[in-house]
Amino acid sequence: MKSINEIKKEHLDLLADYTEHTLYPKPDLRQFFLELTLRCNEHCFHCGSSCEYTGEEKLSADDYRRILREVKEDFDISRIMLNITGGEPLLRKDFFEIMMTAKNLGYKWGMTSNGTLITKETARKLKEAGMRTISVSIDGLEETHDMLRGLKGGYHRAMEGIQNLIDENAFDHIQVTTVINHHNIDQLDDLFEIMDHLDIDSWRVINLEPIGRALERPDLMCTKEDYVRLFDFIREKRRDGYPVEYGCSHWLGMDYEAEVRRWYWLCNAGVHTMSVMANGDIGACLDIERRKETIQGNVFHDRLKDVWDNRFEIFRKNYFADNEQCRNCTSKKYCRGDSAHSFDYDHKKPMVCMKGILFE
């Protein structure tokens, strides 16, 4: 009988072959992100985009309507999930106007939110606008959450927002996302007790990433011990049948792959995922550093289908693994240089690597 790791290796070999010979040559758009605003009523220290709001929205509601119609014309939107994010998307006064357009065009859509603006009335309007899924951020117990997110009372308002969504009883999936760092990792068990008593569909637990504002707080990055504790915690809860899962970031090695999330590691940037940023720039994952190499066009002068079909080269070849650190690594076939969002583009090497932490 084959061992679990032997079975995993067979799966990973198939995934590596599929990625190299099928997905890279012919990418398949599955996740389309719209960043509606950089405005936010919180000031999270770990914000990936830093949410530097300049005082005006670059894209109007008409611009978003044009984008949504264009994507429907050029892609099969029955295969695509529309993901709405920010900043805090609900701060846009024309939010529901935009999302009713998405509903009427036939999009499946969900959003990420800090939850603080989701009153009972807002939850009802989200149902009417056709929202199917939502992920709300809770980053610690009350005092910790408010400190990390820079909003006094933010925890209480977010938890009220989650309950308002639950009470509406109209959404396919309500998720809570928690970013774990060196400061709040000791609250994992207490947070689990809270989540276990909420009628949510999943709890997504991810580690702090060295991106955006978090680069200013190296003291809060997870240590080796923190990572091991985090992944052991998630694996244990999943084995016990709880819907706790890790995010899409990082190759975790043979022992943890397919143990802490539903499938195996694959960076979706530019092969399954495309996004439009609040200034109209076109990119892959919105957490990726915004720079010349990663910005692929702009909706004011490029059609999204042309960009998807003819650009994104950096994400569709072995760019991320072609460096001194990765070149001779035994995990290169499966890792492919790890996540595009946590890559050091100046020094061309991954900023996060689990080798030496979770595996040798």
Order of alpha helices (4+ residues) and beta strands (2+ residues): alpha-beta-alpha-beta-alpha-beta-alpha-beta-alpha-alpha-beta-alpha-beta-alpha-beta-beta-beta-beta-alpha-alpha-beta-beta
